[in-house]
Amino acid sequence: MRRFIIKLLIFLAPIFVVLACAEIRLGKVKNSYNTKLALLKNIPGCEALFLGSSHALRAFNPEFFSHQSFNMGNTSQSLYHDSRILMRFAPILPKLKVVVFPISYFSLEYNLETALESWRTFFYRQYYGIPANNWAMRCDIRNYSKVALYGQNAISNQIFYFIDALLPISAKGLLRADSTRDLPLPNLSANGWMPCEGAWLPIDKTGKYFVEQHHNVMREKFRQSNIRYLRKSIEFSLQRGITPMLVTLPVSYTYSNHIDKSKYLWMQERIRGLCTEYHIRYLNYFTDRRFGPEDFSDPDHLNSKGSEKLSRILNKEISPVITDGK
Amino acid sequence: MLFNSTQFLFFFPIVTVLYFLLPHRFRWQLLLLASCAFYMAFIPAYILILLVTIVIDYFAAILMETPGISPKKKRTFLVVSIWSTCLVLFVFKYFDFFVINYDAVASFFGWNLHISTLKIILPIGLSFHTFQSLSYVVEVYRGKQKAERHFGIYSLYVMFYPQLVAGPIERPQNLLHQFYEEHLFDYQRVTDGLKLMLWGMFKKIVIADRLAVVVSMVYGNPQGYTGWPLILATVFFTFQIYCDFSGYSDVAIGAAQVMGFRLMDNFNRPYFAKSIAQFWSRWHISLTTWFRDYVFLPLSYAVSRKIKSDRVCLIKTEFLIYMIGISATWLLTGLWHGANWTYVVWGGINGIYLIFSLGTQRIRQSLCKAIHLKRYPTFHKYLRIGLTFSLVNIAWIFFRASSIPDAWYILTHLFQGLHSGFKPVGLGQLLQLGLTRQGLCIAMLSIGFMELIHFIQRHRSIRHMLTEKPIWFRWAVYYALVFGIVLFGIFSERQFIYFQF
């Protein structure tokens, strides 16, 4: 058995070396999570923080706010992660006065850990130190290893590019598949906002499709837990003298025409109840007529033009709070 | 838990190391615990179903060996055991299929009685461990196996994790006694087992899962294709299902071998078979021998006792018995694979092949003699291999298609548009089937590599060949396989095809 173990270790040594190199190299890959963290650390004087999913990521442009602010929204981010991000990073933002929680149509019935993009949960663990809520996911190796997180494709790409660099010019490119060496760099501005250019032709069935996709991930069993996360966030904010604000972002009429009215009314009732209970403001732009098709890049995401419009409107609400503390 | 998952990458070494560290008397407990954990990684509650069948079969076998038991009572215990096991299989696997067909018949006849489907997820490996349990009680009934008195050992026989979810379907005479044997660490045996696992993983992750990309695209929407894409997808499926299933079997057999257990071989280079009968003696051997021993032979014997004359309606009795036995066996084999008429038709097609093969044996032999084919034995051999491969491919169309109309469409459009030959536009069409040019090359080369291995294996064991080579050559081969998996594997944790059975 000793002979076997020695031979096995010698055999595995080069494999471990390759994996270790891949682990180090993949740790340097830029993604939206580590990029946002680095940007946030550059703004210690941040006074307003925007959280939320891709709706928020594209909607809030801090450039149009009077006070220094940062967009900490990210694709498919849930209320659990919003809550934990606030608790995690508020201590490094001593001047934080306002935190904005976007409440989308699906927010109270959505859980990232059971959705199609549940793999993002491991990015929160690796880059923000926010563990999964689900205990089974906490034991997943993707919480600790970049190789496991990015997967075999990333390793093979690294190895192909390394070999490709050694090949003669005539043979270069033979090994490479279509992908680039690194993941595409996140298209983020210095204050965390993701610009999205282009208008979109409002087609009713596209809006219907988007609503159906959201209905596929919405589950009533997540309602209580999401409300609990929201409560915790509000209470945490109030304890630290930060003013929480709940905002529902605008959507196109092709989207709002196809929602389940009972779900929407339930969501409204709960949100307004929370706002009454904690004496905080709720701003609902869901069917705001100031936003037309030219402001959207798809049925429920604002483009750059719409983002500027919303940011200017919201600035009028937030600015007095920061200035006067009201 | 899948063999091609990160969880198994940790599970297997931990269990194996603990196995060799523990004293022999505790090893069965470790394996049983590990097997429970392995099974519960899917849907934990389903282990209760397994427990119920284990308890029923365990006590049925012991009761069958009660001293002085009458043959009638003994048969009663056997029937209860078989019925209860099959009932579980029926409820989870076939009930919804039964309801759908009943509804179709009911609406045709205008009946008002409607039954709702259950829509429950099939427990993983249900068909496999059910058959393994059934073979145990039948062998005890026949007196060929003593009933296992140790409940833990019997449970382990049913749940042994390497072969729990997709076989090989073991016989009690082969496996049960091995749990009592003390397996010492043996360098050669352990390394051979690991090599087999590595080869199995290569077949599954590099070949099968890569081919699956094209197969899924074409068979997911067959009406969108004609000609070469259909042919390519069908041939790719032939190799996909082989690499998937034999890959799984290799990992299962290798994992068991590392710990000292000998499981039966499940595949023996089936695509080199020279006849359909030979193909089925080389493909999923554990299942075909199971059906032979527990369905075909008893049924044929029972039918032969009913027929007294030499001929029935001008058909020789022997041939008639064979026809009945084969038809029933292959329809059941098809049904075992899945609750869909496509599987039944697939089974029926194979039955027809076998009946036709036996029925026309003399005619074909005369034809070969007349055209002097035996003067060209190599050509004759490869002609037979090619024909068998083609017939198997045609049957696989029904196995893979989602429905009978889809299968019929594929069959009738395979050669459409080919009269214009293999033009570049055909190649362009092939590259739109989900794989890049590199991906298609890797798929073709790896199939070629695998078949080269099989070709060499006709006369020599690859394992022995490697043992004779210097260490640097052996390790180069192993590293090639490992890095082949890392660089060219498809890691979508795609389930093994036979898991759904």
Interface residues (C-beta under 8 A of the other chain):
Chain A: M1 R3 F4 F11 P14 I15 V18 I141 A148 G151 Q152 N153 I155 S156 I159 F160 L175 A177 D178
Chain B: T6 F10 F20 F185 Y187 V190 T191 T436 Q438 G439 W475 Y478 Y479 V482 F483 V486 L487 F488 G489 F491
